[in-house]
Amino acid sequence: MYSATTSAARPAPRTACSRRQDVNQICIAGVVQGLAEALYFAQKAELDIEKLVAAISKGGAQSWQMENRYKTMVAGKFDFGFADYRRS
């Protein structure tokens, strides 16, 4: 008979701190996805990206991601280090 206590490795329990980090990553991932989609749309609409970001980054769309990542996103670079290899 199979026992639930076989030698299968069990992951360590998640702490409150690591759960907060998970929540942060979910929030940031949503911002990054929305920003990438918006910039792609702007490129396809042939808008001036520099003028666009200057205009919308002062209002409700403002974010750290926009200020610091829009140029790399427009260049097609999306490796922002979200992978957490500790969980693999």
C-alpha angles and dihedrals in degrees: 000000000000116000124209088219096064118133095277109137115247121208118242114262115268115249126221089253093054090047089054089051089052091052091048091052092050091051094047093045089057092050092047092049093049092047092048091050092048093049091048089052090049091051092050089048087052093236121162100258096200092053092043094052091044089055102042099036091073095059139048093311092062116122141151088248092057094047094047107028109035095091094052091044092053087050089054096251113136106159099121099154101255095141113107104202093182089079098053 
